[in-house]
Amino acid sequence: MGDELFDDVDRRGTPDEAGLPRFETANRTQVELTPTDLEGLLPPGHMARLVWRFVEGLDLTRFYAAIKAREGGVGRTPIDPKILVALWLYATIDGVGSAREVDRLCYAHDAYRWIRGGVSVNYHTLSDFRVAHQAAVDDLLTQSIATLRHRGIVTLARVAQDGTRVRASAGVGSFRREGTLRERLQEARKLVERTARQQAGGPDRAAAAQARAAADGLARVEEALAQLPEVAAAKARNHSRSTPRTSTTDPDARILKMSDGGFRPAYNVQVATDVDSHAIVGVAVSAVGSDQRQLVPMLDQVERRVGRPTTWLADGGYMTYAAIDATARRAITLLLPVPRAPGTGTPIGPQPTDSPAVAAWRTRMQSVEAKTVYRIRGATAERVHAEGKTARTLHGLGLRGVGKVHTWVLWFALAHNLLRTMAIVPHLMT
């Protein structure tokens, strides 16, 4: 036996005299130009086609009005807003919240490629578009509700409100006291001055990026300091003795109690849902942990957006006498639990100090009818939150700032209503 591997192989027939064998092997470094029929990528009735059909039915005037490039003028031609709206709606339905991931899918996934339609996109454009049009996306949500309302599907006979805490894109360690924030402020200012001197030496992309990062860090520290009085006032109202702190990562975020009992940086996301259609008719985002002051503003929003509801359902966390009186003045039946007496656990009946609206509410919630109707609340608004956290993009935020988070939630609400439209009136999507 020789030293060569497999030296016992029979080499008879090797073409020593006839020359080396000729064959074609793999070359994975070459670039292939493969012809693609985009229309043939997806079957009829595919979700991406339905999303595109839905977007075609929306009025996108506000998006087109924001385009600066005009016919006959100069400037780079931007991407059609219809494509970007469809991409983010499909991505939200698909549970994708990262702009970088959407960018990757636009070249690797047939559905995203079909929506893109040969137009080049990048994650910078996708990320900027998602947060740059809050008012326009809010208008699209109103349009989606109006379509269902016009067809008698959204009835507003009963609207359920519920809130959930969504994890912010900030760590607990980013929250600092005033003294530490002022030290960070001085450090950030020195860093801005140093990067400015480096950039003055000439055009340098790396130096420019460092200068932008330094300026952004300084702005966040300044905003964190500016929000300290608001945090201190909230702690004073709650009789808290802890020292006020704000985040240098996301100054708008607050440390809130989560559903698992822990405390983490988060936002309070409020959703109002039409019980009959399960369509979202109102959304709100705040950094306030309590729900007590959330009912009337949400009621105002829904009334302004689509009309006045007949019955409003909320849990006991929303209970304030002011909210009860406000709904009574609008002839809205309010269903929320009555506080129970300590020790006995029985609901507290009408009290001598109650207003007529509060006394009527206490009496109403003792009836079998009110208790029966109230039970449906958990299967509506709470179900929407559960779907958002498990199958959509509400499990964690990739954006910072209450305004951007609000826009993120608007995209979720619009995608949710698209799915409800498909489920209830599928012929509108064909």
SVG drawing of the C-alpha trace seen along z (x, -y; Angstrom):
<svg xmlns="http://www.w3.org/2000/svg" viewBox="-80 -73 84 75">
<polyline fill="none" stroke="black" stroke-width="0.4" points="0.0,0.0 1.3,-3.4 1.2,-6.7 -1.5,-8.3 -5.1,-8.4 -7.2,-5.9 -4.0,-4.6 -5.7,-1.2 -8.2,-2.7 -7.9,-1.1 -6.4,-3.8 -6.9,-1.9 -8.5,-4.0 -7.0,-7.3 -6.6,-9.4 -2.8,-9.8 -2.4,-9.4 -5.7,-10.9 -5.4,-14.1 -7.2,-15.4 -11.0,-14.9 -13.1,-18.0 -16.2,-18.9 -18.1,-22.0 -17.9,-22.7 -19.5,-25.1 -18.5,-28.8 -20.3,-30.6 -18.4,-33.9 -20.1,-34.7 -23.0,-37.1 -26.2,-35.7 -28.8,-37.8 -31.9,-35.7 -35.1,-36.8 -38.0,-37.1 -41.7,-37.5 -42.8,-39.4 -46.4,-38.8 -45.8,-35.1 -44.1,-35.1 -47.4,-35.1 -50.6,-33.1 -53.9,-34.9 -55.4,-35.8 -51.9,-36.0 -51.8,-38.3 -49.4,-40.7 -51.9,-41.2 -54.7,-41.9 -52.5,-44.4 -51.8,-46.2 -55.5,-46.2 -56.3,-47.7 -53.7,-50.4 -55.0,-51.2 -58.4,-52.0 -56.9,-54.5 -56.5,-58.2 -52.8,-58.9 -53.0,-62.6 -51.1,-63.6 -48.2,-61.4 -47.9,-62.6 -48.2,-66.3 -45.1,-65.8 -43.0,-64.9 -40.6,-67.8 -39.6,-66.5 -41.9,-67.9 -42.2,-67.3 -39.9,-69.5 -37.8,-70.2 -34.6,-68.9 -34.0,-66.4 -33.9,-62.7 -37.2,-60.8 -38.5,-59.3 -40.2,-56.0 -44.0,-55.9 -45.5,-56.2 -48.0,-53.5 -45.1,-51.0 -43.8,-52.1 -47.2,-52.0 -47.8,-48.5 -44.4,-47.3 -44.9,-48.4 -48.5,-47.1 -47.4,-43.7 -44.4,-43.7 -46.6,-44.5 -49.0,-41.7 -45.9,-39.5 -44.7,-40.5 -41.6,-42.3 -40.8,-45.5 -37.2,-46.1 -36.4,-48.3 -33.2,-46.4 -35.1,-43.1 -37.7,-44.6 -34.9,-45.8 -33.4,-42.3 -36.8,-40.7 -37.4,-43.1 -34.6,-41.2 -35.0,-37.8 -38.7,-37.1 -41.1,-36.9 -44.0,-38.7 -41.8,-41.7 -40.2,-41.6 -43.6,-41.7 -44.7,-44.7 -41.4,-46.5 -42.0,-45.9 -38.4,-46.4 -38.0,-49.7 -34.8,-49.9 -35.4,-50.4 -33.0,-50.7 -33.5,-50.5 -32.8,-54.3 -35.7,-55.2 -38.0,-52.5 -37.1,-53.7 -37.6,-57.4 -40.9,-56.8 -42.4,-54.8 -42.1,-57.7 -42.2,-60.8 -46.0,-60.7 -47.8,-60.4 -50.7,-62.6 -51.0,-60.9 -51.0,-57.4 -53.6,-58.5 -55.7,-59.7 -55.4,-56.2 -56.6,-54.7 -59.7,-56.9 -60.3,-55.9 -60.2,-52.2 -62.7,-52.8 -64.9,-55.0 -65.1,-52.2 -66.4,-49.7 -68.6,-52.3 -70.2,-53.1 -71.1,-49.5 -72.7,-49.2 -69.9,-46.8 -68.5,-49.3 -71.6,-50.1 -70.2,-51.9 -73.0,-50.2 -70.3,-49.0 -66.7,-50.1 -64.1,-48.5 -61.0,-50.3 -57.9,-48.6 -54.3,-49.5 -51.1,-47.5 -47.5,-48.2 -45.1,-47.8 -41.3,-47.6 -39.4,-50.7 -36.1,-50.6 -34.2,-51.7 -32.5,-49.9 -33.1,-50.5 -29.5,-51.5 -30.0,-54.5 -32.1,-56.2 -30.1,-58.9 -30.6,-61.4 -30.2,-65.1 -26.7,-65.2 -25.5,-62.5 -27.4,-64.0 -25.6,-67.3 -22.3,-65.5 -23.2,-63.7 -24.3,-67.0 -20.9,-68.5 -19.2,-65.4 -21.6,-65.5 -20.8,-69.1 -17.1,-68.4 -17.6,-65.5 -19.6,-67.7 -16.8,-70.3 -14.1,-67.7 -15.9,-66.0 -16.6,-69.5 -12.9,-70.2 -12.2,-66.9 -14.8,-67.5 -13.3,-71.0 -10.1,-69.3 -11.9,-68.4 -14.6,-66.2 -14.5,-62.9 -17.5,-60.5 -16.4,-58.9 -15.8,-62.3 -19.2,-63.5 -20.9,-60.3 -19.2,-60.8 -20.3,-64.5 -23.9,-63.5 -23.8,-60.8 -22.3,-63.3 -25.0,-65.9 -27.7,-63.3 -26.3,-62.2 -26.2,-65.8 -29.8,-66.3 -31.0,-63.2 -29.3,-64.3 -30.8,-67.8 -34.2,-66.3 -33.7,-64.0 -32.9,-67.0 -35.9,-68.9 -38.3,-66.1 -37.1,-65.8 -39.6,-68.3 -42.5,-66.4 -41.3,-63.2 -40.9,-64.9 -44.4,-66.3 -45.8,-62.8 -44.0,-61.4 -45.3,-64.1 -48.9,-63.4 -48.4,-59.7 -46.7,-60.5 -43.5,-58.7 -40.3,-59.3 -38.0,-57.9 -35.6,-60.3 -36.8,-61.4 -34.8,-59.8 -35.0,-60.0 -33.4,-58.0 -30.6,-59.3 -31.5,-56.7 -35.2,-57.5 -36.2,-60.5 -39.9,-60.0 -40.0,-56.5 -40.9,-55.8 -40.3,-52.8 -43.8,-51.2 -45.1,-48.1 -45.5,-45.3 -48.0,-42.5 -45.6,-40.1 -45.2,-42.3 -41.8,-43.6 -40.8,-47.2 -39.1,-48.2 -38.9,-51.1 -42.2,-51.1 -45.0,-53.0 -48.7,-52.8 -50.5,-51.8 -54.3,-52.4 -56.6,-50.8 -60.4,-51.3 -62.1,-48.5 -65.5,-48.3 -67.1,-45.2 -69.2,-44.1 -66.4,-44.3 -63.3,-44.0 -61.9,-46.9 -59.7,-49.4 -61.4,-52.8 -58.9,-54.7 -55.2,-54.5 -53.2,-56.5 -49.6,-56.3 -48.3,-57.8 -45.6,-57.3 -48.1,-57.5 -48.5,-54.2 -52.0,-54.8 -55.1,-54.4 -57.3,-56.7 -56.9,-59.8 -57.1,-57.8 -60.8,-57.3 -62.1,-60.7 -59.3,-61.6 -59.9,-58.3 -63.6,-58.9 -62.9,-62.4 -60.7,-60.8 -63.2,-58.1 -66.0,-60.7 -63.9,-63.0 -62.7,-60.2 -65.9,-58.2 -68.8,-59.2 -70.3,-58.9 -70.6,-55.4 -73.6,-54.1 -71.9,-52.0 -68.3,-52.2 -66.6,-49.3 -63.5,-49.6 -61.9,-47.9 -61.7,-49.3 -58.4,-51.0 -60.2,-53.7 -62.7,-54.5 -62.9,-58.2 -66.0,-60.2 -65.1,-62.8 -65.1,-60.1 -68.5,-58.8 -70.0,-62.3 -68.4,-63.1 -69.9,-60.0 -73.3,-60.7 -73.3,-64.2 -72.9,-62.7 -75.6,-60.1 -73.1,-57.3 -73.7,-54.2 -70.5,-53.5 -69.8,-49.9 -66.9,-49.5 -66.7,-47.6 -67.8,-49.3 -65.2,-49.3 -66.0,-46.7 -66.3,-47.4 -63.3,-46.4 -63.9,-43.2 -67.2,-42.2 -66.1,-42.3 -69.6,-43.5 -69.9,-46.4 -70.4,-49.8 -73.9,-51.0 -75.0,-54.7 -73.6,-57.1 -75.0,-60.4 -72.1,-62.3 -72.6,-60.7 -73.6,-62.8 -76.7,-61.5 -74.5,-60.0 -72.3,-58.1 -75.3,-56.9 -76.9,-55.6 -73.7,-53.9 -73.5,-52.0 -77.1,-50.9 -76.6,-49.9 -73.6,-47.7 -75.7,-45.6 -78.0,-44.5 -77.6,-41.1 -77.7,-42.8 -74.8,-45.1 -72.8,-42.3 -73.5,-40.1 -72.5,-42.9 -69.4,-43.7 -68.0,-40.2 -67.4,-40.7 -64.7,-43.4 -61.9,-40.9 -62.6,-39.2 -62.3,-42.4 -59.7,-45.0 -57.6,-42.5 -57.6,-40.1 -56.3,-42.9 -53.4,-43.5 -52.6,-39.8 -52.6,-39.5 -50.4,-42.6 -47.8,-41.2 -47.8,-37.6 -48.3,-37.9 -47.6,-41.5 -45.1,-44.1 -46.2,-45.2 -43.9,-42.7 -41.1,-45.3 -40.4,-48.7 -37.5,-49.5 -38.1,-53.3 -37.6,-55.9 -39.8,-58.9 -43.5,-59.0 -44.2,-60.5 -42.4,-57.7 -43.9,-55.0 -47.4,-56.5 -46.8,-56.2 -45.6,-52.6 -48.9,-51.8 -50.9,-53.5 -49.3,-51.2 -50.3,-48.2 -53.9,-49.5 -54.1,-50.1 -52.8,-46.5 -55.2,-45.1 -58.2,-46.9 -57.0,-45.6 -57.2,-42.1 -60.6,-42.7 -61.8,-44.1 -60.5,-41.0 -62.3,-38.7 -65.6,-40.6 -66.0,-41.9 -63.6,-39.9 -65.2,-41.0 -63.8,-44.5 -60.3,-43.0 -60.9,-41.2"/>
</svg>
